[in-house]
Amino acid sequence: MINAFEEFYRRVKIPRKPSDLIYHELIGLKVEVESSPDPDQVGLSGVVVDETHHLLVLETRRGRRLIPKSHRVFLFTLPSGRRVRVLGDKIVGRPEERVKRI
């Protein structure tokens, strides 16, 4: 299943500025958990397939994983290939709520 998401990710060219990432849709982006209070989550990577107020749903090689946003550091890969480090506490909330914080 991850191949379908990777193909979708390659085809979708959504312009994103690294500084504005926390205000954009995260679904479709590749992400890696860089820091977490749960050592089993550190290094976990995949594609964001869904998002709730407090969770990112990642499609990994081993299936779907639910990762809390709080108290984690994520490394997102933009369509351009640029990698952006984001504090999970900055992306807590639904995308439409994050835009209101601008």
C-alpha positions as CSV (number, residue, x, y, z in Angstrom):
1,M,0.0,0.0,0.0
2,I,2.8,2.4,0.6
3,N,3.7,2.4,-3.1
4,A,0.3,3.9,-3.9
5,F,0.9,6.7,-1.4
6,E,4.5,7.3,-2.7
7,E,3.2,7.5,-6.3
8,F,0.5,10.0,-5.2
9,Y,3.1,12.0,-3.3
10,R,5.3,12.2,-6.4
11,R,2.4,13.4,-8.6
12,V,1.0,16.0,-6.3
13,K,3.0,19.2,-6.6
14,I,1.7,21.4,-3.8
15,P,3.9,24.4,-3.2
16,R,4.9,24.7,0.4
17,K,7.3,27.1,2.0
18,P,9.2,25.5,4.9
19,S,8.3,28.3,7.3
20,D,4.6,27.9,6.5
21,L,4.5,24.1,6.8
22,I,2.6,24.1,10.2
23,Y,-0.3,25.9,8.5
24,H,-0.6,23.5,5.5
25,E,-2.1,20.1,4.9
26,L,0.3,17.4,6.0
27,I,-1.5,14.5,4.3
28,G,0.7,13.1,1.6
29,L,4.0,14.2,3.0
30,K,6.8,11.8,4.0
31,V,7.7,12.1,7.6
32,E,10.1,10.7,10.1
33,V,9.8,10.8,13.9
34,E,13.1,12.4,15.0
35,S,12.4,12.7,18.7
36,S,9.8,11.1,21.0
37,P,9.3,10.2,24.6
38,D,8.6,6.7,23.3
39,P,11.9,5.3,22.1
40,D,10.1,2.8,19.8
41,Q,8.8,5.7,17.7
42,V,12.2,7.4,17.1
43,G,13.2,6.8,13.5
44,L,9.8,5.6,12.4
45,S,9.0,6.9,8.9
46,G,6.2,6.8,6.4
47,V,3.7,8.9,4.6
48,V,1.0,10.9,6.4
49,V,-2.3,9.4,5.3
50,D,-4.6,11.0,7.9
51,E,-4.6,13.5,10.7
52,T,-6.7,14.1,13.8
53,H,-6.5,16.8,16.4
54,H,-3.8,15.0,18.4
55,L,-2.5,12.3,16.0
56,L,-0.7,11.7,12.7
57,V,-1.6,8.5,10.9
58,L,1.4,7.1,9.1
59,E,1.4,4.4,6.4
60,T,4.7,2.6,7.1
61,R,6.3,-0.5,5.6
62,R,4.7,-2.4,8.5
63,G,1.3,-1.0,8.2
64,R,-0.5,2.0,9.7
65,R,0.8,3.6,12.9
66,L,-0.9,6.3,15.0
67,I,1.6,8.8,16.3
68,P,0.7,11.5,18.8
69,K,1.8,15.0,17.8
70,S,2.6,16.3,21.2
71,H,6.1,16.1,22.7
72,R,7.6,14.8,19.4
73,V,9.9,16.3,16.8
74,F,9.0,15.4,13.1
75,L,11.2,15.7,10.0
76,F,8.9,16.3,7.0
77,T,10.1,16.0,3.4
78,L,8.5,18.5,1.1
79,P,7.8,17.7,-2.6
80,S,10.9,19.7,-3.5
81,G,13.0,17.2,-1.4
82,R,13.7,19.8,1.3
83,R,13.4,18.5,4.8
84,V,11.8,20.5,7.5
85,R,12.0,19.9,11.3
86,V,8.7,20.6,13.1
87,L,7.9,20.5,16.8
88,G,4.8,18.4,17.2
89,D,3.3,20.8,19.7
90,K,3.1,23.4,16.9
91,I,0.9,21.1,14.7
92,V,-1.6,20.0,17.4
93,G,-5.1,20.7,16.0
94,R,-6.9,20.1,12.8
95,P,-5.5,21.8,9.7
96,E,-8.4,24.2,9.5
97,E,-7.7,25.3,13.2
98,R,-4.0,25.8,12.5
99,V,-4.7,28.2,9.7
100,K,-6.7,30.4,12.1
101,R,-3.6,30.8,14.2
102,I,-1.8,32.8,11.5
